[in-house]
């Protein structure tokens, strides 16, 4: 298993230790908001354990993935709605 993985978040390259949860990588990249509500309000992680669904992002083209429940992978492409 590699010591670090590199992924792209909204076009920005981010390197984190292997085993890092995606929410932590997003925070490292300065992302506090992951998506917008139907009314346009910014949303970010609340519970950190997959219950609130506020941390949803698009991962490798698949929308509505919970970042707090996803481990970072090398080459992963992540998009936020912000």
Residue, then its C-alpha position, 0 to 999 in steps of 0.5 A: x500500500x502506498x504511503x500517499x495518494x494524490x487526487x484532484x479536487x475541483x481541478x486542484x491536486x491534493x496529496x494525502x496519506x493513504x487511508x485518509x477520508x475524503x472529507x479530510x482531503x477536502x478540508x486540506x484543500x480549503x473546501x468548507x462547502x461541498x454542495x448547495x441546497x435546493x434553495x442555494x444555501x451552502x452545505x458542508x459536513x455536519x455529522x461526519x458519519x454518513x447520517x446527514x448527507x450534507x457532505x455529498x460530492x461527485x466522485x469520478x463522475x458519480x454524483x451524490x457520494x458521501x465524502x465522509x464515508x469514502x477513502x481517498x484513492x490515487x487518481x480520484x477526481x472529485x467535484x464539489x458544487x461550490 
